[in-house]
Amino acid sequence: MDVLIPTTPQLLTTGEAATLLQVSSRTILNWISADTIPYVKLPPNGGRNEYRIPLQGLLSSLSGNYDLAGELRKLDAAAKADGKADEEEVLADLAEHDASRGVT
């Protein structure tokens, strides 16, 4: 009998997505408004809209001749081999970087 292992998609905040692509959070929000990138809208929080962007969907929405997803996989594998970071630690570092810049 096959056992299904539950997995969760990696969801980024708008700030994390902006940091990853080296654009502003406003650019990410503009792309969301234009339905250019995939997103999940969270329930309203005090009248403020919050979104999460699936990493794989974001990477799939990019075009060009460079394989950013491939580079991220290599960097992740190298970090795991060095025992330096896992996916959650990388996201925590991104969030900490965003917080230090006042990005949400």
Secondary structure, DSSP 8 states (H G I E B T S, - for coil): ----------EE-HHHHHHHHTS-HHHHHHHHHTT-S--EE---BTTB--EEEEHHHHHHH--SS--HHHHHHHHHHHHHHHTS--HHHHHHHHHHHHHHHT--
